[in-house]
Amino acid sequence: MTDILSDYLRALIHYWVLIVLAVMPFNNIWKWLHKERKDLPIPHWVRVAISVAALIAAPFLAYRDQAKNLDRIIQEKRQAIIERDDAVRKSAAQNLQNVPAIVPKNQPQQITRAQQLCPYAVPYTIRALNPPEHQANINYASEIVVRKAKEPMFHISIHQRARLWNAQSDDGQVAMVNYGGIEVVDVVSDKPRSTFKVTLTAFDAIRVDCVNQDN
């Protein structure tokens, strides 16, 4: 907060001095054009008006600079989020390609599809919601509540087979990736969580295969 105020005051003084210096040369030009070398006959009320205008314009210009800096910071954060989403997609692709499919000895049973997709599966519940109004062909919506198995969760991936329209969560950044008909919804939080709530809206019925804890 102190840095912001100091930057604002510095910009305020800077612009006020510039405005005053921009007016001063008119008096010198007047003296140069007249033999009497008298000062420019500026009424007192005009001088007061110029000073007041400078005091008004300087804060506006300083505020404009602060707004530009804030917009630049917001754009940088958006770019950081986009880059993090790209990293999440790559991580999901790597996890899908490197799923362990080795059957332990003395257990010859076949590994299920859910076990292949989610080697670190966590429990979840799914609840149907009303689909959004005024959205053509968006007929399905569900809320998925994911709970930790043992360790707190930072990153989960929901493997399901519906054609998604949107995925939202207040608990972290969301990215949707399609792998050969499997829509993977990645949710990444910046702090440990015991639960994640994710809302999915889709063109057809939402069918969840499993939810994996990726952290």
N, C-alpha and C positions, 0 to 999 in steps of 0.2 A: 504494500500500500504506500509506503514511504517513497519507493522508487517511482511509482506512478505519479504521485503528487510532485516530486522534484522534476520529473520529465515534463509535466504539464506546466509548471511555473517557468521552467527554462524556455519552453516553446512560447509561452505567453509574453515573456520579456523580449524574446527574440523578435516576434512579430510586431510588438508595440514599437520597438526601436526602429525596425524597418519602415513602418508606416510613417513615423515622425520624420525620419531621414528622407523619405520620398517627398515630403511636403516642403522641406527646407530649401531645396534648390530653386524653387519658384521665386523666392525672395532675392537670391543672388542673380538670377536672370533679369529680374526687374531692375536691380541696381545697374547691371551692365548695359541695359537698353536706355537708361535715362541718365542724362548728364548730372543731374542733381545728386545722384548716388544715394537717394533716399530709400528707406525701407518700403517694401510693398505695403500700401495702405489697406491693411486688412482690418475690418471692424472687429471689435472685441468679441462680439457674439459669434463671428465666424471662427476665431481662434478657439473659443470654447467648444463650438460644434465639432471642429476637427479633432480636438483632444478627446471629446466624448466618443466620436466615431472610431477613433483609434482604440479606445478602451473597449468598445463593443466588438470591433472587428478582430482584435487580437485574440480574445478567448475563442471566437468562432473558428479562426484558423488553427489555433492550438488544438481545439476539440476535433477538427477535421483530421489532423495528423494522428491523434490518438485513435480515431475510428479506423483510419487506414491500417495502423499497426495492429489493431484488434482483428480486422478482417484478414490480415496476413497470417496471424497466429491461428485463426480458425481454419484457414485453408491448409496450413501446415499440419494441423491435427487431423483434418479430414484425409489428407494424403497418408498420414501415418496409419489411420484406421484402414484405408484401402490396402496398404502394403501388408498390414497384419492379416486382413482377410485373405489376401493371396497366399500368405504363409500358412494360414489355416487350411486352405484348399489343398495346397501341396502336401501338408501333413496328413490330411485325410486320404489323399491318393496313395501316399507311402504306406499308411496303415492298412489300406485295403489290399495293396499288393503283397505286403509282408505278413499276412494273417497266418499264424501257425496252424498247420493242419495235420500235425503228427499225432497218431493214435498212441496213447501210452501202452506199455507192455501189460499183458494180462487183462487188458480191457479192449477187446476187439470190436466193440460197438462202433457204429459209424458216427462221425462227427456231424452234427446238424448244421443247417445253413446259418442259424443264429449264432452258434458257437464259432463258426468261421468268420462271420462278420464282426462279432463282438467278443473277443477273447476275455475282455474285462467288463462283462455285462453288469449293469446296475438295475435295480428294480424301478418300475415306473407304473403309473396309472394313466389311463386315457379317458377323457370325458368329452362327449359330443357337445358342440355349441351350435347356436344358430348361425347360419352363414351370413356374410355381410349383405346388406340390402343394396339394391341398385347396381349390382355387379353381375353382368351376364355370364352364365355358365359356371359361376362359382357357387357350387351347391353343397359343399362340405366344409366344416370347420371343427377342429378338436383342440382341446387343451391337454397337453401332456405334462405331468408332474413327475420329475425324476428325483429319486432320493439316493443318497450315498449308500454304498454297501458297507465299507469300512472307513476308508480315508476320505477327507473332504475333497470336493471336486472343484477343479479349475476349468476343465475342458471336457465336454461331452459331445458325442456324435449320435444322432438319431437316424437309424437306417429304416427307410420305409419306401413303399412302391407306388404311392399316389403321384399324380402330376400336380405339383404344388404351384400355387399362385403367389403365396407369401408365407413367411415365417417370422415371428416376432417374439421377443423376450425382453423383459425388464431386468433380467439378471445377468446379461452379458451381450457381447457382440455376436451377431448371427450371420452365417454364410450358408448358402445353398449350393450344392454341387451334385451333378448327375453323373453316375457311373453305370453305363449300360442298363438303364432302366431303374436303377436304385437311386432314389433321391436322398442324399446324405445332408442332414442339417447339422452344422457345427455351431456350438455355442461356447464362447470363451469368456471367462470372467477374470477380472484383475484381482480378485480376492477369493479365498476358499469359501465354498458354499456346501451346505448339507442338502439343499434342494435347488432344482431349476424348474421354472415354469415356462413352457414354450407353447405358443398358439400357432397352429397350422391352418391355413385355408387352401383348399384344393379344388380341382376340376372334377375329380372323382373320389370314391371312398378312400379314406386314409387307412392304410394297412401297415402297421409298424412291425418290423421284424425283430428289432432289438435296440437297446441303447447301450453304447459303450462309453466307459470312462477312459479318456485318452491321456490324462495327466499322470 
